Amino acid sequence: MDNFGPIILIEVVLIFGGVLLFAWWQLRDLRKEREKDAKNNAQDLAQDK
C-alpha cells in the first residue's frame, strides 16, 4: 500500500464526526441541566411565598 490518502481521509472524517457528536451531546446535557435548575428555582420561589 503506497497510497495512504484514503485511509487518512477516513480517519479524519471519523475523528471530526466524533468531536461533533461529543460537542452536541455536551450541549444537550447542559440544556437539560439548565432547564432542571430553572424548574427547581421556580419551585423554590413558589414555596417561599
Secondary structure, DSSP 8 states (H G I E B T S, - for coil): ----HHHHHHHHHHHHHHHHHHHHHHHHHHHHHHHHHHHHHHHHHHHH-
